[in-house]
Amino acid sequence: MKLTGRKILVTGCAGFIASHLAEELLARGNDVVGVDNLSAGKREFMSGMMGNDAFTFIEGDLLTMDLGRALEGVEVVCHLAANPDVRLGAKNTHIHFEQNIQVTYRLLEAGKDHGVKDIMFPSTSTVYGETEVIPTPENYGPLVPISVYGASKLACEALISSYCHTFDQNAVIYRFANVVGTRSTHNVLHDFIRKLREDHSSLEILGAEPGTIKSYVHVKDCVRGMVAGAEASDAQVEIYNIGSRDWMTVKDIADIVVEEMDLPNVEYHWTGGVKGGRGWVGDVKKMLLAVDKLEARGWSPELGSREAIRRAVQEILA
Ligand SMILES: NC(=O)c1ccc[n+]([C@@H]2O[C@H](COP(=O)([O-])OP(=O)(O)OC[C@H]3O[C@@H](n4cnc5c(N)ncnc54)[C@H](O)[C@@H]3O)[C@@H](O)[C@H]2O)c1
């Protein structure tokens, strides 16, 4: 899938990962149309692109808007808009159905009618559920998600694959580990930093000590991986894991945040968690993705989990 000199629609372009991807696509000489309803995304995240003649921003809701204008002349769709909050699924199942599955279906329908050739889609490690093989490779199965979010992304993967084979399109699907870095707005780092700004001496941590153990990847590595994977892809539907080669516990994360905030003597208070020590219902306890497939295509993450977390904490604090 070529990613230069093309007209590309980036959904969710005011969001964390998509704003970085859109910048990279512009830098590679593509025309980018961005759509976002600004429900979670921020205009300021697009400030580096707004003056660029090759960038057009459309404020709109993908669930209801007429997609024809956004798709005019578009060859590639990078569909990053979604509701990515895993916790939400235990309280409201409809949002993931609507914002993830239904929006993807609308976009696929409109895309096939407007001549879209290529699709890039960020899926998630949560599609694997709790795996018996770690690091987990892309061909692991059966896929048994334990969160509604994971299920919604798996449904999107299936829809995208079926459209490619039915309507002669191509797709690259990426299963991300936890992505961190500048412009993130909601994750464990924000939670810890907010709490520690309010109380310098104690930190409430969801779960049972030492918490879940997972892999983290910096957004710069993630976006580089997306581009490298797309450009190297030769299958009609290609799936790549994107993560770093190591993992770390929630306690390791807390230690780094405390260190970077220069707070001595912080006491950790573990809530004990739910369902055997998870932070929340649907929280996978162990996650480490095998990234050999994408590494064989010339990509490798510059930062490991700890370095990615440290860099992200510094970025948030700055
Ligand atoms: N951040 C991670 O760790 C992670 C991990 C795995 C997968 N992903 C996937 O990557 C993608 C981007 O995630 P993110 O962390 O950057 O999230 P984000 O919330 O920062 O970005 C999503 C963007 O989509 C927009 N949006 C949501 N619903 C919309 C709608 N109906 N119409 C128009 N715009 C809408 C939001 O305003 C936001 O700007 C998502 O698809 C997510 O599922 C993220």
The ligand as an ORCA input file, in Angstrom:
! r2SCAN-3c Opt
* xyz 0 1
  N      -4.476      4.736     22.558
  C      -4.282      3.425     22.576
  O      -3.539      2.921     23.417
  C      -4.948      2.530     21.552
  C      -4.695      1.162     21.616
  C      -5.300      0.333     20.682
  C      -6.103      0.874     19.687
  N      -6.349      2.218     19.659
  C      -7.215      2.734     18.602
  O      -6.566      3.819     17.968
  C      -7.543      4.794     17.553
  C      -7.176      6.147     18.096
  O      -7.158      6.091     19.520
  P      -6.731      7.340     20.407
  O      -6.156      6.809     21.659
  O      -5.944      8.291     19.579
  O      -8.160      7.939     20.786
  P      -8.692      9.442     20.818
  O      -9.939      9.418     21.638
  O      -7.622     10.405     21.190
  O      -9.066      9.702     19.302
  C     -10.282      9.341     18.717
  C     -10.787     10.554     17.927
  O     -11.998     10.196     17.253
  C     -12.924     11.257     17.385
  N     -14.252     10.664     17.255
  C     -14.814      9.732     18.062
  N     -16.048      9.410     17.618
  C     -16.268     10.157     16.500
  C     -17.360     10.283     15.588
  N     -18.500      9.595     15.740
  N     -17.242     11.123     14.546
  C     -16.105     11.853     14.389
  N     -15.044     11.780     15.206
  C     -15.138     10.953     16.252
  C     -12.645     11.854     18.759
  O     -13.086     13.197     18.886
  C     -11.133     11.746     18.837
  O     -10.502     12.902     18.319
  C      -8.898      4.258     18.050
  O      -9.527      3.610     16.986
  C      -8.529      3.275     19.135
  O      -9.515      2.277     19.270
  C      -5.788      3.058     20.575
*
